[in-house]
Amino acid sequence: MALEPLLAFVVTSAVVLVTPDPTILTVISYSATHGDCANGALVAGVALSNSTALVASLLGLGALLATAAFWFTVVKWIVGLYLLYLGIKLLRSGVRIPASRERR
């Protein structure tokens, strides 16, 4: 293997690993506003979601969805409807200000 492609891969991987994605930004902002005691559940949720995606990928779900456009569309619609459900649920729950952070 030539050195140039390997070096390009290493540099690109390092940049991607250093750049925070939305999940990491969520963990950081949630930890900054709610403290470390509430941070554990969020970190566990992120680890579980990443593990689920990894297992699905290892089982070949990505290759199946890449070759079958119909099933890819079905999965997109299911995920979209689930996100819509979560958004409606979030809007209906309202905003609650914790007593310790209340402005006077």
Phi, psi and omega per residue, in radians:
M1 nan 2.400 3.139
A2 -1.243 2.679 -3.092
L3 -1.277 -0.595 -3.061
E4 -1.107 -0.846 3.112
P5 -1.115 -0.637 3.112
L6 -1.137 -0.757 3.116
L7 -1.127 -0.719 3.097
A8 -1.088 -0.716 3.107
F9 -1.107 -0.773 -3.115
V10 -1.123 -0.774 -3.136
V11 -1.137 -0.781 3.124
T12 -1.105 -0.738 3.107
S13 -1.097 -0.714 3.127
A14 -1.109 -0.733 3.128
V15 -1.127 -0.753 -3.139
V16 -1.135 -0.701 -3.133
L17 -1.212 -0.542 -3.122
V18 -1.406 -0.514 -3.108
T19 -1.323 2.151 -3.136
P20 -1.296 2.404 3.087
D21 -1.675 3.078 -3.101
P22 -1.017 -0.565 3.136
T23 -1.179 -0.747 3.130
I24 -1.151 -0.693 3.093
L25 -1.113 -0.612 3.080
T26 -1.148 -0.773 3.118
V27 -1.074 -0.752 -3.123
I28 -1.137 -0.820 -3.101
S29 -1.199 -0.673 3.128
Y30 -1.157 -0.684 3.127
S31 -1.177 -0.665 -3.135
A32 -1.203 -0.594 -3.090
T33 -1.585 -0.534 -3.037
H34 -1.939 -0.121 3.131
G35 1.546 3.015 -3.061
D36 -1.265 -0.424 -3.073
C37 -1.171 -0.563 -3.139
A38 -1.582 -0.106 -3.052
N39 -1.319 -0.493 -3.072
G40 -1.064 -0.737 -3.133
A41 -1.149 -0.673 3.129
L42 -1.169 -0.753 3.112
V43 -1.108 -0.704 3.107
A44 -1.129 -0.673 3.104
G45 -1.136 -0.727 3.107
V46 -1.126 -0.758 3.119
A47 -1.109 -0.684 3.120
L48 -1.160 -0.726 3.135
S49 -1.170 -0.701 3.105
N50 -1.154 -0.670 3.109
S51 -1.160 -0.675 3.109
T52 -1.102 -0.771 3.110
A53 -1.118 -0.659 3.120
L54 -1.137 -0.783 3.139
V55 -1.124 -0.746 3.113
A56 -1.065 -0.686 3.118
S57 -1.167 -0.741 3.132
L58 -1.146 -0.532 3.118
L59 -1.388 -0.068 3.074
G60 1.609 0.245 -3.130
L61 -1.131 -0.634 3.114
G62 -1.102 -0.761 3.123
A63 -1.169 -0.672 3.103
L64 -1.104 -0.777 -3.140
L65 -1.209 -0.514 3.120
A66 -1.239 -0.552 -3.110
T67 -1.605 -0.384 -3.099
A68 -1.991 1.704 -3.088
A69 -1.090 -0.622 -3.134
F70 -1.079 -0.838 -3.111
W71 -1.201 -0.546 3.057
F72 -1.108 -0.730 3.107
T73 -1.141 -0.695 3.101
V74 -1.074 -0.800 3.129
V75 -1.111 -0.708 3.107
K76 -1.061 -0.747 3.140
W77 -1.167 -0.694 3.121
I78 -1.112 -0.807 3.137
V79 -1.141 -0.712 3.113
G80 -1.090 -0.751 3.107
L81 -1.154 -0.646 3.099
Y82 -1.139 -0.733 3.102
L83 -1.141 -0.644 3.066
L84 -1.103 -0.763 3.081
Y85 -1.028 -0.799 3.135
L86 -1.112 -0.687 3.120
G87 -1.125 -0.760 3.111
I88 -1.131 -0.727 3.109
K89 -1.075 -0.702 3.127
L90 -1.179 -0.729 3.126
L91 -1.148 -0.636 -3.131
R92 -1.293 -0.408 -3.090
S93 -1.283 -0.421 -3.137
G94 1.357 3.050 -3.132
V95 -1.814 2.229 3.107
R96 -2.053 2.223 3.109
I97 -1.668 2.163 3.100
P98 -1.075 2.593 -3.087
A99 -1.075 -0.587 -3.104
S100 -1.290 -0.348 -3.100
R101 -1.872 0.171 -3.083
E102 -1.234 2.373 3.109
R103 -1.518 2.522 3.139
R104 -2.106 nan nan
